[in-house]
């Protein structure tokens, strides 16, 4: 079922429809939170809190077609709140076991990529996470971040160039493909 229909059903109290939305967006929201918080535990908490808030405030969503962007903004806000509240930095020494993504990106490459994304500065990391992990369009990323489309494009270009240099991969385009593959 399409997103708009699920949102409408969830607004009418259909828990199954909201569960379908959670299942659809849980992984990209978690990937976004992980890249922003540097902690698997805090990321899971932030995503859970974001889905809870989304469920409680679903009537506040003005456009059912913008659910993904609206949810992404909630996740980013929860991550920012967690980061401010914690007042500590997290050092991730070892990534947890996860299912390997489909080829052409191996599990080892995906972990390297996640580490590289975590090393980006806050603005670039958030922009990459929203664009590729949440699969938002550039104008949606701009709306979520409250900045011009040109700024989003510049951040993405800068971030992909940094990732390309850090990972030593074939091209910035291949880095873009790898980021998208890891997010799936």
C-alpha positions in Angstrom: 0.0 0.0 0.0 1.2 3.5 -0.7 2.4 5.8 2.1 -0.5 8.2 1.9 -3.1 5.4 2.4 -1.2 4.0 5.3 -1.0 7.4 7.0 -4.7 8.0 6.5 -5.6 4.6 8.0 -3.2 5.2 10.9 -4.9 8.6 11.5 -8.2 6.7 11.9 -6.7 4.5 14.5 -5.5 1.5 12.5 -2.5 0.2 14.4 -1.7 -2.2 11.6 -1.2 0.7 9.2 1.1 2.5 11.6 3.0 -0.8 12.1 3.5 -1.0 8.3 4.9 2.6 8.3 7.3 1.6 11.1 8.4 -1.5 9.2 8.9 0.6 6.1 11.0 3.3 7.7 12.7 1.7 10.7 15.9 0.8 9.0 16.6 4.1 7.2 15.7 6.0 10.4 18.0 3.8 12.4 20.8 4.3 10.0 20.3 8.1 10.2 20.3 8.0 14.0 23.4 5.8 14.1 25.3 8.2 11.8 24.3 11.2 14.0 24.8 9.7 17.5 27.7 7.3 17.2 26.0 5.0 19.6 23.9 2.0 18.6 21.9 2.1 21.9 21.2 5.8 21.7 20.2 5.5 18.1 17.7 2.7 18.8 16.2 4.8 21.7 16.0 7.9 19.5 14.2 6.0 16.7 11.8 4.4 19.2 11.0 7.8 20.7 10.6 9.3 17.3 8.1 6.6 16.2 6.2 7.1 19.5 6.1 10.8 19.0 5.0 10.4 15.4 2.2 8.1 16.5 1.0 10.5 19.2 1.1 13.5 16.9 0.0 12.0 13.6 -2.9 14.4 13.4 -0.3 17.2 13.3 1.0 16.0 9.9 -0.4 18.4 7.4 0.4 16.5 4.2 0.2 12.7 4.2 2.6 12.5 1.3 5.3 14.1 3.4 5.3 11.5 6.2 8.9 10.3 5.5 10.3 13.9 5.6 8.2 14.7 8.8 9.4 11.5 10.5 13.0 12.3 9.5 12.8 15.7 11.1 11.5 14.1 14.3 14.4 11.6 14.3 17.0 14.4 13.8 15.4 16.4 16.6 15.5 13.3 18.9 19.1 12.7 18.0 20.0 16.4 18.7 18.2 16.2 22.0 20.0 13.0 23.0 23.3 14.5 22.0 22.7 17.7 24.0 21.4 15.7 27.0 24.3 13.3 27.1 27.0 16.0 27.0 29.5 13.2 26.3 31.1 11.7 23.2 30.8 8.1 22.2 33.7 6.1 21.0 32.5 3.2 18.9 35.2 0.5 18.9 33.3 -2.3 17.3 30.2 -2.3 15.2 27.6 -4.9 16.1 26.9 -7.8 13.9 24.4 -7.0 11.2 23.2 -8.9 8.1 25.5 -8.2 5.2 24.0 -5.9 2.6 23.4 -7.2 -0.9 26.3 -7.0 -3.3 28.2 -5.0 -4.5 28.9 -3.6 -1.0 30.3 -6.2 1.4 29.6 -6.2 5.2 33.2 -5.0 5.8 32.8 -2.2 3.3 29.5 -1.1 4.8 31.1 -0.9 8.2 33.9 1.2 6.8 31.4 3.4 5.1 29.4 3.9 8.3 32.6 4.8 10.1 33.6 7.3 7.4 30.1 8.9 7.5 30.4 9.2 11.3 33.7 11.2 10.8 32.0 13.9 8.6 31.2 17.1 10.3 27.7 17.5 11.8 26.1 19.3 8.9 27.5 17.0 6.2 26.7 13.9 8.2 23.1 15.0 8.8 22.7 15.9 5.1 24.1 12.6 3.9 22.0 10.6 6.4 18.7 12.4 5.3 19.5 12.1 1.6 20.7 8.6 1.4 19.7 6.7 4.6 16.2 8.2 4.7 16.0 8.5 0.9 14.7 12.0 1.0 14.7 14.2 -2.2 17.0 17.2 -2.1 14.2 19.6 -1.6 12.8 17.5 1.3 16.3 17.5 2.9 16.3 21.3 2.6 12.9 21.5 4.2 14.0 19.3 7.1 17.2 21.2 7.7 15.7 24.6 7.1 18.3 25.6 4.5 18.3 26.4 0.8 18.5 23.6 -1.8 21.9 24.9 -3.0 23.3 24.4 0.5 22.1 20.8 0.5 23.7 20.2 -2.9 27.0 21.8 -1.7 27.0 19.7 1.5 26.4 16.5 -0.4 29.1 17.2 -2.9 31.6 18.1 -0.1 30.6 15.0 1.9 30.8 12.6 -1.0 34.2 14.0 -1.9 35.4 13.5 1.7 34.0 10.0 1.7 35.7 9.2 -1.6 39.0 10.5 -0.2 38.6 8.6 3.1 37.6 5.3 1.5 39.9 5.5 -1.5 37.1 4.2 -3.8 36.8 4.6 -7.5 34.8 7.8 -7.6 32.4 10.0 -5.7 29.6 8.4 -7.8 30.6 5.0 -6.5 30.6 6.3 -3.0 27.1 7.6 -3.5 26.0 4.1 -4.8 27.6 2.5 -1.8 25.9 4.8 0.7 22.6 4.1 -0.9 23.2 0.3 -0.8 24.1 0.3 2.9 20.9 2.2 3.7 18.8 -0.5 2.1 
